[in-house]
């Protein structure tokens, strides 16, 4: 049974500020949260949407070290990109802040200190890897070594990315520090732990008995974790980037990012409304809803509630409607592989088409299982649904009104049986869409809204007012009145989903208000009211625009495949005497020309210190002939001569095959030597 609340607090997972936002984030978290919040606002309810950037943690320090900048430089850059992208995309946050803010550091410190003072943590001393050369403990990502499972020599201390196995740093064979390259030593360090096991009975009752209405993917993952048994979890770690642990003797330790980040919801609310924030976090008549992806279910359903329960004064989430993952063109979205559609790039490539992406991501929302985004589907949904159904109906309704009734809402006369049947289909629409939105079924709710446009489109196609205009203007007047009332309904129904298009439609219809309570009514527009000139709500997306995006992804895939290449296995061992048989010399290129009718071949005239020789080499695709004249190259001098394209080749020029970049690089010396010098 649905509880009645006075207000709703909606939070969105804090995107990690070491990269931009992509469509997976949008589909999983931000679009559904925005739809839900806009819907509640449309109903006139008290609701706030809280967001912000997660700016602490090891990956940010690694990125900063790799780029030779500070962690603050990294988070400033990406926080700015993310915030601007959200604003342009229409995610209607009441506040979008960050975890490096002063108010967040203060809030997180006070939260920790209250639990610490009340004895809610346990202290443990354990041995962790320490870099004596760098003088610091090493986070798991700062340690590499050989994976004990697949023997990958570049596994990290928390996971082997070659075989996917989760690891502890102490599992690695031959571990080394990525900071100094030295071999780390084990050293004792003290940390504080949240004893999740002590909250297990409460969590089991609260989730498994009290929230059976949660989505099956959320409920199932929580049950699995609870059935395995909960263990204490460290809330501090030894790095210098984050919220300092506010305890004497804890220098060099910060709050673990998983503990610090969700407190960002609280600190951001404080920043938004310093005098009223407790009403949204501590009043039992507030409904708290977390929108997250499935990788954050445990943190928001088990860990964060345990933190709030331990603190004692906060409400707990009423629902956590987590989505599954969105794939891209059949492959998992990956930031490290650049396999993504980045929001800030989309906004540049498709200006003014925010609602097209919102529509496609909602229509394909991974609500119960992983789903796939493809550029062809994006184009088809735009052209065949937004343009051909919704946009076409609106445009015809307004164009015909201007053509036959001087741009004023015509009078509705007597309704036919077909008119009444069409109107009847709108009678229950408000109740249907509400039920779906309240149960976080945004994909089905959007389908209901689009069905209204289908009904309108069919109504105009069936009644053909442009033909009746020759004989029965009274009938045309009624038809267009109904069409415009349907249009007004669409302006309301699509407001949560397509806010830019809904606003444009309301402007065309001269609707001064957008009242959710009137959805389903067929007298929203007054007879005789003026409407504005028609504008296209949507435009066709041409093949060229889609092919450009597909080409970009293909180039990304090709680049990733190149990076993933490994060197060929080492050939079988040979005797040293066999190597000594090779006479490798250094020669100077006197002439270099292309071999006629042979795309791959170059002919070299070499000064070998012994009167000169000719060598034919298959490197024409990697070098222009003029680039090699004057250079010194290494060549095998004692190969038996061989005729190639009628030219006697007297040796072989040595080249290195760069298998990652798919190119050949001639082998030379660091400094100039006398032609004929032997390579030993």
C-alpha positions as CSV (number, residue, x, y, z in Angstrom):
1,X,0.0,0.0,0.0
2,X,1.4,3.4,-1.1
3,X,2.2,5.6,1.9
4,X,1.3,9.3,1.8
5,X,4.2,11.7,2.2
6,X,4.4,15.5,2.4
7,X,7.5,15.8,0.3
8,X,9.9,13.9,-1.8
9,X,13.7,14.0,-1.8
10,X,15.2,12.5,-5.0
11,X,18.9,11.8,-5.3
12,X,21.0,10.7,-8.2
13,X,24.2,8.7,-8.1
14,X,27.2,11.1,-8.0
15,X,29.1,10.7,-11.3
16,X,32.8,10.2,-10.8
17,X,34.7,13.3,-11.8
18,X,37.5,11.6,-13.7
19,X,35.7,11.7,-17.0
20,X,32.6,13.0,-18.7
21,X,29.0,11.6,-18.6
22,X,27.9,9.0,-21.2
23,X,24.6,7.6,-22.4
24,X,24.9,4.6,-20.0
25,X,24.8,7.1,-17.1
26,X,21.9,9.0,-18.6
27,X,19.8,5.9,-19.3
28,X,20.5,4.2,-15.9
29,X,20.2,7.2,-13.6
30,X,19.7,10.8,-14.7
31,X,16.9,10.6,-17.3
32,X,14.6,8.5,-15.1
33,X,15.3,10.7,-12.1
34,X,14.5,13.8,-14.1
35,X,11.3,12.3,-15.5
36,X,10.1,11.3,-12.0
37,X,11.0,14.8,-10.5
38,X,9.4,16.7,-13.4
39,X,6.2,14.6,-13.0
40,X,6.0,15.3,-9.3
41,X,6.6,19.1,-9.9
42,X,3.9,19.0,-12.6
43,X,1.5,17.7,-9.9
44,X,2.4,20.5,-7.7
45,X,4.2,18.3,-5.1
46,X,7.1,19.4,-2.9
47,X,10.1,17.7,-4.4
48,X,13.8,18.5,-4.8
49,X,16.4,16.8,-7.0
50,X,19.9,16.6,-5.5
51,X,23.0,15.8,-7.5
52,X,26.7,16.4,-7.5
53,X,30.1,15.1,-8.5
54,X,32.0,12.4,-6.6
55,X,35.5,13.9,-6.5
56,X,37.7,11.8,-4.2
57,X,39.3,8.4,-4.5
58,X,42.3,6.7,-6.1
59,X,41.4,6.7,-9.8
60,X,41.5,10.5,-9.7
61,X,44.9,10.6,-8.1
62,X,46.2,8.1,-10.7
63,X,44.9,10.3,-13.5
64,X,46.4,13.4,-12.0
65,X,49.8,11.7,-11.6
66,X,49.7,10.4,-15.2
67,X,48.9,13.9,-16.5
68,X,51.4,15.7,-14.2
69,X,48.6,17.8,-12.6
70,X,46.9,17.9,-9.2
71,X,43.8,15.9,-8.3
72,X,42.0,19.3,-7.9
73,X,42.8,20.1,-11.5
74,X,41.3,16.9,-12.6
75,X,38.0,17.3,-10.7
76,X,37.7,20.9,-11.6
77,X,37.9,20.0,-15.3
78,X,35.4,17.2,-15.2
79,X,33.0,18.7,-12.7
80,X,32.7,21.7,-15.1
81,X,32.1,19.4,-18.1
82,X,29.5,17.3,-16.3
83,X,27.6,20.1,-14.8
84,X,27.4,22.1,-18.1
85,X,26.3,18.9,-20.0
86,X,23.5,18.2,-17.5
87,X,22.3,21.8,-17.7
88,X,22.2,21.8,-21.5
89,X,20.5,18.4,-21.5
90,X,17.7,19.6,-19.2
91,X,18.4,17.5,-16.1
92,X,16.5,19.8,-13.7
93,X,18.7,19.5,-10.5
94,X,17.7,21.9,-7.7
95,X,21.4,21.8,-6.9
96,X,24.4,20.1,-8.6
97,X,27.4,20.5,-6.3
98,X,30.5,18.5,-5.4
99,X,32.3,16.6,-2.7
100,X,35.4,18.8,-2.6
101,X,33.2,21.7,-1.3
102,X,33.9,23.0,2.2
103,X,30.4,22.2,3.4
104,X,30.8,18.6,2.3
105,X,34.1,18.1,4.1
106,X,32.5,19.6,7.2
107,X,29.4,17.4,6.9
108,X,31.3,14.2,6.2
109,X,33.7,14.9,9.1
110,X,30.9,15.5,11.5
111,X,29.0,12.4,10.4
112,X,32.1,10.2,11.0
113,X,32.9,11.9,14.3
114,X,29.5,11.3,15.7
115,X,29.7,7.6,14.9
116,X,33.3,7.5,16.2
117,X,32.4,9.2,19.5
118,X,29.4,6.8,20.0
119,X,31.6,3.7,19.4
120,X,29.9,2.7,16.2
121,X,33.1,1.8,14.5
122,X,35.6,-1.0,15.2
123,X,39.4,-0.4,14.9
124,X,41.6,-2.9,13.2
125,X,45.3,-3.1,12.5
126,X,46.4,-5.0,9.4
127,X,49.4,-5.3,7.2
128,X,49.3,-3.4,3.9
129,X,51.8,-2.7,1.2
130,X,54.0,0.3,1.8
131,X,56.4,2.0,-0.7
132,X,59.5,2.8,1.3
133,X,61.0,4.9,-1.5
134,X,57.8,7.0,-1.9
135,X,57.2,7.0,1.8
136,X,53.5,6.1,1.6
137,X,51.0,3.2,1.8
138,X,49.8,2.0,-1.5
139,X,46.2,1.8,-2.6
140,X,45.4,-1.3,-4.5
141,X,45.5,0.5,-7.9
142,X,49.0,1.6,-7.1
143,X,50.3,-2.0,-7.0
144,X,50.8,-4.2,-10.0
145,X,52.1,-7.7,-10.3
146,X,51.5,-11.1,-11.9
147,X,48.0,-12.5,-11.6
148,X,48.1,-15.8,-9.7
149,X,45.2,-17.1,-12.0
150,X,46.1,-16.2,-15.6
151,X,49.8,-15.1,-15.1
152,X,49.1,-11.6,-16.6
153,X,52.1,-9.6,-15.5
154,X,50.2,-6.3,-15.3
155,X,47.4,-7.2,-12.9
156,X,46.3,-4.5,-10.4
157,X,46.1,-5.0,-6.7
158,X,42.3,-5.2,-6.8
159,X,41.6,-6.9,-10.1
160,X,43.2,-8.6,-13.0
161,X,41.8,-6.9,-16.1
162,X,43.0,-9.7,-18.3
163,X,40.9,-12.5,-16.7
164,X,38.5,-10.3,-14.6
165,X,39.3,-12.0,-11.3
166,X,39.0,-9.8,-8.2
167,X,42.2,-9.9,-6.1
168,X,43.7,-8.7,-2.9
169,X,47.1,-6.9,-3.3
170,X,48.8,-9.6,-1.3
171,X,47.6,-12.2,-3.9
172,X,49.9,-10.7,-6.6
173,X,53.1,-12.5,-7.6
174,X,56.2,-10.1,-7.7
175,X,54.2,-7.0,-6.7
176,X,55.7,-3.6,-7.4
177,X,54.7,0.0,-6.7
178,X,53.5,2.0,-9.8
179,X,54.7,5.2,-8.0
180,X,58.4,4.4,-7.7
181,X,58.8,1.0,-9.4
182,X,60.2,-0.5,-6.1
183,X,59.1,-3.7,-4.4
184,X,56.7,-2.7,-1.6
185,X,56.9,-4.1,1.9
186,X,54.1,-5.1,4.3
187,X,53.6,-2.6,7.1
188,X,51.0,-2.4,9.8
189,X,48.4,0.3,9.6
190,X,45.2,1.1,11.6
191,X,41.8,1.7,10.1
192,X,38.2,2.1,11.2
193,X,35.5,-0.3,10.0
194,X,31.7,-0.1,9.9
195,X,30.5,-3.4,11.4
196,X,27.9,-4.2,8.8
197,X,27.4,-7.6,10.4
198,X,26.0,-5.9,13.5
199,X,23.2,-4.4,11.2
200,X,22.4,-7.5,9.3
201,X,19.3,-8.5,11.3
202,X,17.9,-5.0,10.9
203,X,18.7,-4.9,7.1
204,X,17.2,-8.3,6.5
205,X,13.9,-7.3,8.2
206,X,13.8,-3.8,6.6
207,X,14.6,-4.9,3.1
208,X,13.4,-8.5,2.7
209,X,10.2,-8.0,4.7
210,X,9.5,-4.3,4.5
211,X,10.3,-3.6,0.9
212,X,9.1,-6.5,-1.2
213,X,7.8,-3.9,-3.7
214,X,11.3,-3.0,-4.8
215,X,12.4,-3.9,-8.3
216,X,13.3,-7.6,-8.6
217,X,16.9,-6.8,-9.6
218,X,17.4,-4.6,-6.5
219,X,15.6,-6.9,-4.1
220,X,17.4,-10.0,-5.5
221,X,20.9,-8.4,-5.3
222,X,20.2,-7.3,-1.7
223,X,19.0,-10.8,-0.7
224,X,22.1,-12.4,-2.2
225,X,24.4,-10.2,-0.2
226,X,22.5,-10.7,3.0
227,X,22.4,-14.4,2.5
228,X,26.2,-14.5,2.1
229,X,26.6,-12.7,5.4
230,X,27.8,-9.1,5.9
231,X,31.4,-8.3,7.0
232,X,32.9,-5.2,8.5
233,X,33.9,-2.6,5.9
234,X,36.8,-0.1,6.2
235,X,35.7,3.5,6.3
236,X,39.2,5.0,6.1
237,X,42.3,4.5,3.9
238,X,45.9,5.7,3.6
239,X,45.9,8.3,0.8
240,X,46.2,12.1,0.9
241,X,43.2,13.0,-1.4
242,X,39.8,13.1,0.3
243,X,38.2,14.1,3.6
244,X,40.8,13.8,6.4
245,X,39.8,11.4,9.1
246,X,38.9,13.8,12.0
247,X,40.7,11.8,14.7
248,X,43.9,12.6,16.5
249,X,46.7,10.4,15.2
250,X,45.0,9.7,11.9
251,X,47.3,12.0,9.8
252,X,47.6,10.8,6.2
253,X,44.3,8.9,6.3
254,X,41.1,10.0,4.6
255,X,37.5,8.7,4.6
256,X,37.0,5.9,2.1
257,X,35.2,7.3,-0.9
258,X,32.3,4.8,-0.5
259,X,31.7,6.3,3.0
260,X,32.3,9.9,2.0
261,X,30.3,10.0,-1.4
262,X,26.7,9.3,-0.2
263,X,27.1,11.9,2.5
264,X,27.3,14.2,-0.5
265,X,23.5,13.9,-0.8
266,X,23.2,15.4,2.7
267,X,25.8,18.1,2.3
268,X,24.4,19.2,-1.1
269,X,21.0,19.5,0.4
270,X,22.5,21.6,3.2
271,X,24.1,23.8,0.6
272,X,20.8,24.2,-1.2
273,X,18.7,25.0,1.9
274,X,20.8,25.5,5.0
275,X,17.7,26.3,7.2
276,X,15.4,23.5,5.9
277,X,17.7,20.6,5.0
278,X,16.7,18.5,8.1
279,X,13.1,18.6,7.0
280,X,14.1,16.5,3.9
281,X,16.5,14.2,5.7
282,X,15.0,13.7,9.2
283,X,11.2,14.1,8.9
284,X,9.3,10.8,8.6
285,X,6.9,12.5,6.2
286,X,9.7,12.8,3.6
287,X,10.0,10.2,0.9
288,X,13.6,9.5,0.0
289,X,14.3,7.9,-3.4
290,X,17.8,7.1,-4.8
291,X,18.2,6.7,-8.5
292,X,21.3,4.6,-9.3
293,X,22.8,2.0,-11.6
294,X,23.0,-1.7,-10.6
295,X,26.7,-1.4,-9.7
296,X,25.6,0.9,-6.8
297,X,22.8,-1.2,-5.4
298,X,24.7,-2.6,-2.4
299,X,26.0,0.8,-1.4
300,X,22.6,2.5,-1.4
301,X,20.5,-0.4,-0.1
302,X,22.8,-1.9,2.5
303,X,25.8,0.2,3.3
304,X,24.4,3.8,3.3
305,X,21.2,2.7,5.2
306,X,23.5,1.0,7.8
307,X,25.4,4.3,8.1
308,X,22.2,6.3,8.5
309,X,20.8,3.8,11.0
310,X,24.0,3.9,13.0
311,X,23.8,7.7,13.1
312,X,20.2,7.5,14.3
313,X,18.5,10.7,13.2
314,X,18.0,10.2,9.5
315,X,15.2,8.7,7.4
316,X,16.0,5.7,5.2
317,X,15.2,5.4,1.5
318,X,11.7,4.4,0.6
319,X,12.8,3.1,-2.8
320,X,15.9,2.6,-4.8
321,X,14.8,2.0,-8.4
322,X,18.1,0.9,-9.9
323,X,18.4,0.2,-13.6
324,X,20.6,-2.4,-15.3
325,X,23.3,-1.5,-17.8
326,X,23.0,0.0,-21.3
327,X,25.3,-1.4,-23.9
328,X,26.5,0.4,-27.1
329,X,26.2,-1.3,-30.4
330,X,26.2,-4.7,-28.8
331,X,29.3,-4.1,-26.6
332,X,29.6,-3.0,-23.0
333,X,30.1,0.7,-22.5
334,X,33.7,1.3,-21.3
335,X,35.3,4.6,-20.3
336,X,38.8,3.2,-20.5
337,X,38.3,1.9,-24.1
338,X,36.5,5.1,-25.1
339,X,33.5,2.9,-26.1
340,X,30.8,5.4,-25.3
341,X,28.6,8.1,-26.6
342,X,29.7,11.1,-24.5
343,X,26.9,13.6,-23.6
344,X,29.0,16.7,-24.2
345,X,30.0,15.5,-27.6
346,X,26.4,14.5,-28.5
347,X,25.2,18.1,-27.6
348,X,27.7,19.4,-30.2
349,X,27.0,16.9,-32.9
350,X,23.2,17.1,-32.5
351,X,22.4,20.6,-31.4
352,X,18.8,21.2,-30.3
353,X,18.1,17.4,-30.2
354,X,18.2,16.8,-26.4
355,X,14.7,15.4,-26.5
356,X,15.6,12.9,-29.2
357,X,18.2,11.3,-27.0
358,X,15.9,11.5,-24.0
359,X,13.2,9.7,-25.9
360,X,15.4,7.0,-27.3
361,X,17.1,6.3,-23.9
362,X,13.7,6.1,-22.2
363,X,12.2,3.9,-24.9
364,X,15.2,1.6,-24.5
365,X,15.7,2.0,-20.8
366,X,17.4,-1.0,-19.2
367,X,14.8,-1.2,-16.4
368,X,14.7,-4.9,-15.8
369,X,17.6,-6.2,-17.9
370,X,20.6,-4.9,-19.9
371,X,19.6,-3.2,-23.1
372,X,21.3,-1.9,-26.2
373,X,21.7,1.5,-27.9
374,X,22.4,1.6,-31.6
375,X,22.7,4.6,-33.9
376,X,20.4,3.0,-36.4
377,X,17.7,2.6,-33.8
378,X,18.3,6.2,-32.7
379,X,17.6,7.4,-36.2
380,X,14.6,5.1,-36.8
381,X,12.9,6.2,-33.6
382,X,13.4,9.8,-34.4
383,X,12.3,9.6,-38.0
384,X,9.5,7.0,-37.6
385,X,8.1,8.0,-34.2
386,X,9.0,11.5,-33.2
387,X,8.8,13.0,-36.7
388,X,6.3,10.8,-38.4
389,X,3.8,10.3,-35.5
390,X,4.1,13.0,-32.8
391,X,5.6,15.8,-34.9
392,X,3.4,15.1,-38.0
393,X,0.2,15.1,-35.9
394,X,1.0,18.4,-34.2
395,X,2.1,20.1,-37.4
396,X,-1.0,19.1,-39.4
397,X,-3.3,20.1,-36.6
398,X,-1.9,23.6,-36.3
399,X,-1.3,24.1,-40.0
400,X,-4.9,23.2,-40.8
401,X,-6.2,25.5,-38.0
402,X,-4.3,28.4,-39.5
403,X,-5.5,27.5,-43.0
404,X,-9.2,27.2,-42.2
405,X,-9.8,29.1,-39.0
406,X,-7.3,32.0,-39.0
407,X,-5.2,30.4,-36.3
408,X,-8.0,30.3,-33.7
409,X,-9.3,27.2,-31.8
410,X,-12.5,26.3,-33.8
411,X,-15.9,25.6,-32.3
412,X,-16.7,21.9,-31.5
413,X,-20.0,20.9,-32.9
414,X,-21.9,17.6,-32.5
415,X,-19.6,14.6,-31.9
416,X,-19.9,11.5,-34.0
417,X,-19.6,8.0,-32.7
418,X,-16.0,7.9,-33.9
419,X,-15.2,11.3,-32.1
420,X,-16.6,9.9,-28.9
421,X,-14.6,6.7,-29.3
422,X,-11.4,8.7,-29.8
423,X,-12.2,11.0,-26.8
424,X,-12.9,7.9,-24.6
425,X,-9.4,6.7,-25.2
426,X,-8.1,9.7,-23.3
427,X,-10.4,9.3,-20.3
428,X,-8.1,7.0,-18.3
429,X,-4.8,8.2,-19.7
430,X,-3.9,10.3,-16.6
431,X,-4.5,7.3,-14.2
432,X,-2.5,5.0,-16.5
433,X,0.5,7.2,-16.9
434,X,0.5,8.1,-13.1
435,X,0.4,4.5,-12.1
436,X,3.4,3.7,-14.3
437,X,5.4,6.7,-13.2
438,X,4.8,6.0,-9.5
439,X,6.1,2.5,-10.0
440,X,9.2,3.8,-11.9
441,X,8.1,2.2,-15.2
442,X,9.2,5.1,-17.3
443,X,9.6,3.1,-20.5
444,X,5.9,2.0,-20.4
445,X,4.8,5.5,-19.3
446,X,6.5,7.0,-22.4
447,X,4.8,4.3,-24.6
448,X,1.4,5.4,-23.2
449,X,2.2,9.0,-24.0
450,X,3.2,8.1,-27.5
451,X,0.1,6.1,-27.9
452,X,-1.9,9.3,-27.5
453,X,0.0,10.8,-30.4
454,X,-0.8,7.7,-32.4
455,X,-4.4,8.1,-31.6
456,X,-4.3,11.7,-32.8
457,X,-2.4,10.9,-35.9
458,X,-4.9,8.1,-36.8
459,X,-7.9,10.4,-36.0
460,X,-6.7,13.0,-38.5
461,X,-5.8,10.4,-41.1
462,X,-9.3,8.7,-40.8
463,X,-11.4,11.9,-40.8
464,X,-9.4,13.7,-43.5
465,X,-10.5,17.3,-42.7
466,X,-8.6,18.7,-45.7
467,X,-11.1,16.8,-48.0
468,X,-14.2,17.7,-45.9
469,X,-13.2,21.4,-46.2
470,X,-14.7,21.5,-49.6
471,X,-18.2,20.4,-48.4
472,X,-18.6,20.5,-44.6
473,X,-16.7,23.2,-42.6
474,X,-18.8,22.6,-39.5
475,X,-17.4,19.1,-39.4
476,X,-13.9,20.3,-40.0
477,X,-14.3,22.7,-37.1
478,X,-15.2,19.9,-34.8
479,X,-12.4,17.6,-36.0
480,X,-9.7,20.3,-35.6
481,X,-11.0,21.3,-32.1
482,X,-10.6,17.7,-31.1
483,X,-7.1,17.6,-32.7
484,X,-6.0,20.7,-30.9
485,X,-7.3,19.3,-27.5
486,X,-5.4,16.2,-28.1
487,X,-2.3,18.4,-28.9
488,X,-2.8,20.2,-25.5
489,X,-3.0,16.8,-23.8
490,X,0.3,15.8,-25.5
491,X,1.9,19.1,-24.2
492,X,1.1,17.9,-20.7
493,X,1.8,14.2,-21.1
494,X,5.2,14.7,-22.7
495,X,6.5,17.4,-20.2
496,X,8.3,14.9,-17.9
497,X,9.9,13.0,-20.9
498,X,10.5,15.7,-23.6
499,X,10.7,19.0,-21.7
500,X,12.1,21.1,-24.6
501,X,9.6,19.8,-27.1
502,X,6.7,20.1,-24.7
503,X,7.6,23.8,-23.9
504,X,7.8,24.5,-27.7
505,X,4.4,22.9,-28.2
506,X,2.8,24.8,-25.3
507,X,4.2,28.0,-26.9
508,X,2.6,27.1,-30.2
509,X,-0.7,26.4,-28.5
510,X,-0.5,29.6,-26.3
511,X,-0.9,27.4,-23.2
512,X,-0.1,29.7,-20.3
513,X,0.0,26.8,-17.8
514,X,0.8,23.1,-17.7
515,X,-1.6,21.5,-15.2
516,X,-1.2,17.7,-14.8
517,X,-4.7,17.5,-13.3
518,X,-6.2,18.4,-16.6
519,X,-4.6,15.5,-18.5
520,X,-7.3,13.6,-20.2
521,X,-9.7,16.5,-20.5
522,X,-10.8,17.6,-24.0
523,X,-11.5,21.3,-23.2
524,X,-8.1,22.5,-22.3
525,X,-8.0,25.1,-25.1
526,X,-10.8,27.6,-25.1
527,X,-12.8,28.0,-28.3
528,X,-11.7,31.1,-30.2
529,X,-8.3,31.3,-28.5
530,X,-5.5,32.2,-30.8
531,X,-2.7,29.8,-31.4
532,X,0.7,30.7,-32.8
533,X,2.2,29.7,-36.1
534,X,3.4,26.1,-36.4
535,X,7.1,25.2,-36.0
536,X,8.5,21.7,-36.6
537,X,8.9,19.9,-33.3
538,X,11.4,17.4,-34.8
539,X,13.3,17.1,-38.0
540,X,14.5,14.0,-39.9
541,X,18.0,12.8,-39.1
542,X,19.8,11.9,-42.3
543,X,22.0,8.9,-43.0
544,X,25.2,10.9,-43.2
545,X,24.9,12.1,-39.5
546,X,24.4,8.5,-38.3
547,X,27.2,7.1,-40.5
548,X,29.6,9.7,-39.0
549,X,28.8,8.3,-35.5
550,X,29.1,4.7,-36.6
551,X,32.4,5.5,-38.3
552,X,33.7,7.1,-35.1
553,X,32.9,4.0,-33.2
554,X,34.5,1.8,-35.8
555,X,37.7,3.8,-35.5
556,X,37.6,3.5,-31.7
557,X,37.2,-0.3,-32.0
558,X,40.1,-0.5,-34.5
559,X,42.3,1.5,-32.1
560,X,41.3,-0.7,-29.2
561,X,42.1,-3.8,-31.2
562,X,45.5,-2.4,-32.0
563,X,46.2,-1.6,-28.4
564,X,45.1,-5.1,-27.4
565,X,47.6,-6.8,-29.7
566,X,50.4,-8.8,-28.2
567,X,53.9,-9.4,-29.5
568,X,54.4,-12.7,-31.3
569,X,55.7,-15.5,-29.3
570,X,59.5,-15.8,-29.1
571,X,60.9,-18.2,-31.8
572,X,62.6,-21.4,-30.8
573,X,66.1,-21.0,-29.3
574,X,69.1,-21.2,-31.7
575,X,72.7,-21.9,-31.0
576,X,75.0,-19.0,-30.6
577,X,77.1,-20.3,-33.6
578,X,74.0,-19.9,-35.8
579,X,73.7,-16.2,-34.8
580,X,77.4,-15.7,-35.6
581,X,76.8,-16.8,-39.2
582,X,74.8,-13.6,-39.8
583,X,76.8,-10.6,-41.1
584,X,74.9,-7.6,-40.1
585,X,76.3,-4.2,-41.3
586,X,75.4,-0.5,-41.3
587,X,75.0,1.2,-44.7
588,X,74.1,4.7,-45.9
589,X,71.2,5.0,-48.3
590,X,72.5,6.7,-51.5
591,X,69.3,6.3,-53.6
592,X,65.8,5.1,-52.9
593,X,63.1,4.6,-55.6
594,X,59.8,2.8,-55.9
595,X,59.9,-0.5,-57.9
596,X,57.5,-0.2,-60.9
597,X,54.3,-2.2,-60.7
598,X,55.0,-3.2,-57.1
599,X,53.1,-1.2,-54.4
600,X,55.1,-2.6,-51.5
601,X,58.7,-2.5,-52.8
602,X,61.5,0.1,-52.6
603,X,64.9,-0.3,-54.3
604,X,67.9,0.9,-52.3
605,X,71.4,1.8,-53.4
606,X,73.4,1.3,-50.3
607,X,77.0,2.5,-49.5
608,X,78.2,-0.6,-47.7
609,X,81.9,0.5,-47.4
610,X,82.8,-2.1,-50.0
611,X,81.8,-0.5,-53.3
612,X,78.0,-0.5,-52.8
613,X,75.1,-2.8,-53.3
614,X,71.4,-2.9,-54.3
615,X,68.7,-4.1,-51.8
616,X,64.9,-4.5,-52.5
617,X,62.7,-4.1,-49.4
618,X,58.9,-4.3,-48.9
619,X,58.5,-1.1,-46.9
620,X,57.0,1.2,-49.5
621,X,53.7,1.5,-47.6
622,X,55.5,2.9,-44.5
623,X,58.0,5.3,-46.0
624,X,58.3,7.8,-48.9
625,X,61.5,7.1,-50.8
626,X,62.9,10.6,-50.3
627,X,62.5,10.3,-46.5
628,X,65.1,7.5,-46.5
629,X,67.9,9.0,-48.7
630,X,70.9,9.9,-46.5
631,X,69.8,7.7,-43.6
632,X,71.8,4.9,-42.2
633,X,70.2,1.5,-42.0
634,X,71.1,-2.0,-40.7
635,X,71.1,-4.8,-43.2
636,X,72.1,-8.5,-43.5
637,X,75.0,-8.5,-45.8
638,X,75.6,-12.2,-46.4
639,X,72.2,-13.4,-47.6
640,X,72.4,-15.2,-51.0
641,X,71.4,-12.7,-53.8
642,X,67.7,-13.1,-54.9
643,X,65.9,-11.7,-57.9
644,X,62.8,-9.6,-57.0
645,X,60.8,-8.1,-59.9
646,X,63.8,-8.6,-62.1
647,X,66.1,-6.8,-59.7
648,X,68.9,-8.6,-57.9
649,X,68.6,-7.9,-54.2
650,X,71.9,-8.3,-52.3
651,X,70.7,-8.5,-48.7
652,X,67.9,-7.6,-46.3
653,X,67.2,-4.3,-44.6
654,X,66.2,-4.8,-41.0
655,X,63.0,-3.3,-39.7
656,X,61.0,-3.5,-36.5
657,X,57.4,-4.4,-36.8
658,X,55.3,-2.2,-34.5
659,X,52.4,-4.6,-34.1
660,X,50.3,-2.1,-32.1
661,X,50.4,0.7,-34.7
662,X,50.7,-1.7,-37.6
663,X,53.8,-0.2,-39.2
664,X,57.4,-1.0,-40.0
665,X,60.3,1.1,-38.7
666,X,63.8,0.7,-40.2
667,X,66.5,-0.2,-37.8
668,X,69.3,2.3,-37.5
669,X,72.0,3.5,-35.1
670,X,71.9,6.3,-32.4
671,X,74.8,8.1,-34.1
672,X,76.4,8.0,-37.5
673,X,79.0,5.3,-38.1
674,X,81.2,4.4,-41.0
675,X,79.4,2.5,-43.8
676,X,80.2,-1.2,-43.6
677,X,80.5,-1.2,-39.8
678,X,79.5,-4.5,-38.3
679,X,76.6,-4.9,-35.9
680,X,77.7,-7.1,-33.0
